[in-house]
Amino acid sequence: MNAKVPGVDVWGRVAAAILFAAFCACDKSDSSARGNPPHVVAALSAAPASSGSVPPVSDVAADYRARVDTFLPIIRRMAAVAEVLDAVKKQNADRLTPEDIKKLDERWTAATGIADFMRPYMENACAKALRKVASETRGVVEAFVMDKRGALVCTVSKTSDYWQGDEAKWQKSFNEGKGAVFIDKPLFDDSSQTYSFQASLPVMEGSQAIGAITVGLDVARF
């Protein structure tokens, strides 16, 4: 669904630039209040300048700042619900080997549609808890939780793969057990002509990251 950001949508580029400025500002104040996780790793970057006439970012920044301010607390709420914590801790206790994870990941990526072995990840209590919070939030297009190895714990919809441990969304948010916030670059969908992006946060138990959660949002609906 997602593709790289093209240089054709002026307002889309403005949205990406606004999101970058807003996240830097809002999470700076938010991180000092919450204590954990300790910092933000942002992959967002402003889109290239347009040769056309673009309204100043300051003209519409307040609107996007208000939206962004509601975003991270919602994901933190998802990461802290009992069903998510219980599911992550239970899977972390399982003796999954790297070979087990590799085999399941290969089976997952090779499957067409939603195979029966995938359904427990989409229908367990963890997935239902994510779905409940997501249903109350405009713009959420995906949400999934990973364990301490980057393996999938639960998801609201089918993911492209089972193991996320080789991707920045898990590596930077789990952050070797220290935890961090990772906001990925906005991606442009040609079919809907909208931007979406992913935000990943650690699942925390006290001061220790035990897993991670990724939520994708449609900028236009958020």
N, C-alpha and C positions, 0 to 999 in steps of 0.2 A: 504493500500500500504506500509506503513512504518512499520518497525520492529526494535527491539532493536539492537544495534551494536554488532555483533558477533566478536569473536576473530580470524577471518580467513583471513581477507583482510589486508595485511600489508600496502599497499599503502593507503587504506582507513583510517587506523589508523593514518598514517602520515598526511593525509589531515585534519583530525579532530584536531590533535595537532597544525597544522599550522594555521588553522582558529582561534583557541583560542588565539594563540600568536599574530596573525595579528589584530584581533578585539580589543584586549586590547591596542595594540600600536596605531592603526589608530584612534580609537574613542577617545582616550585620547586627541590627538591634535585637533580632529574635534570638540569635545564638548566645548572646550574653545573658539572656534571661533563662534559657533552658538548661545550660550546663552541658548537656550531651545531645548530639554529638558535637565535638569541639570546633569544627570548621566546615567551610563550604568549598567544594571543588567544582568550579564552574567551567563547562566546555562551551558555553554560549559565547558567541562573538557577533559583533554588529555586522549587518549586511553591508555590501559595498555601496558607496554613495551613488545616487541616481543622477543622471544628467537632466532629468525633468524637474518640475517644481514639486517639492515635497514639503508638507507642513512641518514646522519645527516639532521635535519630539516633545518639548515641554507643553505643547498645546493639548496633547492627549495622554501625557504620562500619568496624570492623576487617576484616570480611569483604570489603566492597566495596573497601577500600583495597588489600587483597592482590590483588584482581582487576585494579584499575586499574594497579597497579604493573607488571603483566605486559603491559599493553596497548601503551603507546607504544614500548617497545623492539622489539616485534614489527613495528610499522609501520615503524620505522626500518630494520629488517632488510630488509623488503620494498623500501624505497626505495633501499637500497644494493646490492642484488644486481646482478651484472654485466649480466644480460639487460635489466633495467630501465634502468640507466644507458646502455647501448648504444642501446636503442630511443629513449630521449629525445634523446640527442645526434644520432642519425641523423635524427629527425624535425625537430629544431631546424635542421638544416642544409638541409632541404628548403625550396624557395622558395615556400611557401604564402602566397598573398595573402589579405587579409581577405575578398575576394570569393570565393576558392576555399573558404575555411572556411565562409562563410555559405551557399554553395550545398550543401556537403556536410551542414551542419547541417539545412538545410531538407529535404533528401532523407532524412536520418536520422529526423527527427521525424515525417515523413509515412509512413514505412514501417510495414507491419503485420508483426508477428512479427520473425524474424531474417532479414534479406535477405542475399543472397550477398555484397554489398559490405561488410557488417559483419563477416563471419567472420574476415578477416585480423586485426582488432583483438581478436578473442576467441580466436584460435588461434595467434598469433605467440609467439615465445620469451618475450617480456615477460609476456604473459597466462599462459603456462604456469608461469612462475616465481612469479607472484602466487598462482596456484591451488595450487601446491605448499605455499607457506607458509600460505595460508588453510586448507588441509585439515588442517593440524596445530594449528589454533587454534579452539577452541570459540566459537561465537557470531558468526563473520564471515558477514555476509549479502551484502556487496558489496565490491569493491575495484577501483579503476581509477586509471590514471596519465595525467597531462596534460603537454603540453609547455610551452615558455616563452610561448606565445600562449593557453594554456587549451584547446587542441585535444586530443582524445582520442588517446592513444598505444596503450593496451591496456586491457582490462577482462575480468573473470572472468564477466560476464553483461551482457546488453544494458542500456545506460544509456538514460535518457529522451531525452537529446540528445547531440550530438557535441561541441559547443563549450560549455565550462564557464567561459570567460573573463569572463562577465558575472555570475558567482556568487561569493558570499563564500568558498566552499570553495577556489577557486583564487586569488582576489584576495588573501585574507588569508594563505594559506600560502605562495604565491610571493612576496608582499610586495615587489614591485618588484625582485626578484632578491636580496633580503636574507634571505628565508626566515623563517618563523615557524610555530608550532604553532597550529592553529585547531580548537577543539572546538565543534561546533554544538549547538543545543538538542535535548534528547530529544524524539522524536515518538512519539505513541501510535497503535498499530494496533488498531482496533476488532475486527477478525476474530480476531486471535490474543490480544488483551488483554495485549499486551506493549509495552514501550518499546524504541526503538532510537535510535541517534544516530550521527553521522558525525564522524570525526576526520581532519583533513587536515594533512599535513606536506610540507615542501619536499623535492624530490629535489636533493641537493647534489653539486656537484663542487668540492671544496675549500671555500672560503668563499662560493661563488656558488651561488645557487639556479638550476637549469636547467629545473626543472619542478616538479610537485607530485603527491602521491598522496592519494587519499581512500579510507578504509576505513569501512564501516558495520558496526555491531555490534548484535546483539539483547541487550538488557540482561539478560533472563531467562536466556539461554543463556551469557552471558559470565561 
